[in-house]
Amino acid sequence: MRAAAQTTLTASALTVGITAVGLVRVIFHLRAIRANLVATTDAAQAIADLTSTVPDRLTSINANLKPVREFCDTV
């Protein structure tokens, strides 16, 4: 009976150990994925900032160019 108990405990310890190593590997993979997602999100935000619409402060340009537009419409 003693041999059977030792074998069971050894098998259980190996199973738990292998599972723990697998879970640690999953944790490292998830951290790497998170780092890539953060970099991708930052890049997407930079692209969104660079391709945003013209700011409202440039609306005065349209007002200044209104006489030019009116002249071009008459031609």
C-alpha positions in Angstrom: 0.0 0.0 0.0 2.9 2.3 0.8 4.3 2.0 -2.8 0.9 2.8 -4.3 0.6 5.9 -2.2 4.0 7.1 -3.2 3.3 6.5 -6.8 0.0 8.4 -6.6 1.7 11.3 -4.8 4.5 11.4 -7.3 2.1 11.4 -10.3 0.0 14.1 -8.6 3.1 16.2 -8.0 4.3 15.8 -11.6 0.8 16.7 -12.9 0.6 19.8 -10.7 4.2 20.8 -11.6 3.6 20.4 -15.4 0.3 22.3 -15.1 2.0 25.1 -13.2 4.8 25.4 -15.8 2.1 25.6 -18.5 0.2 28.3 -16.7 3.4 30.4 -16.2 4.1 30.1 -20.0 0.6 31.3 -20.7 1.1 34.3 -18.4 4.3 35.3 -20.3 2.5 34.9 -23.6 -0.4 37.0 -22.4 2.0 39.7 -21.2 3.7 39.8 -24.6 0.3 40.0 -26.4 -0.6 42.9 -24.1 2.6 44.7 -24.9 1.8 44.3 -28.6 -1.7 45.5 -28.2 -0.6 48.6 -26.3 1.9 49.4 -29.1 -0.8 48.8 -31.7 -3.3 51.0 -29.8 -0.7 53.8 -29.5 0.1 53.6 -33.2 -3.6 53.7 -34.1 -4.1 56.8 -31.9 -1.1 58.5 -33.5 -2.6 57.8 -37.0 -6.0 59.1 -35.8 -4.3 62.3 -34.5 -2.4 62.8 -37.8 -5.5 62.3 -40.0 -8.0 64.2 -37.9 -10.2 66.9 -39.5 -9.1 70.5 -39.9 -9.4 72.4 -36.6 -12.2 74.9 -36.1 -9.7 77.8 -35.9 -9.1 77.5 -39.7 -12.7 78.5 -40.5 -11.6 82.1 -40.7 -9.7 81.2 -43.9 -13.0 80.2 -45.6 -14.5 83.6 -44.6 -11.5 85.4 -46.0 -11.7 83.4 -49.3 -15.4 84.1 -49.8 -14.8 87.0 -52.2 -12.5 84.8 -54.3 -15.1 82.1 -54.4 -17.8 84.6 -55.4 -15.6 85.9 -58.2 -14.9 82.4 -59.5 -18.6 81.7 -59.5 -19.2 84.6 -61.8 -16.5 83.6 -64.3 
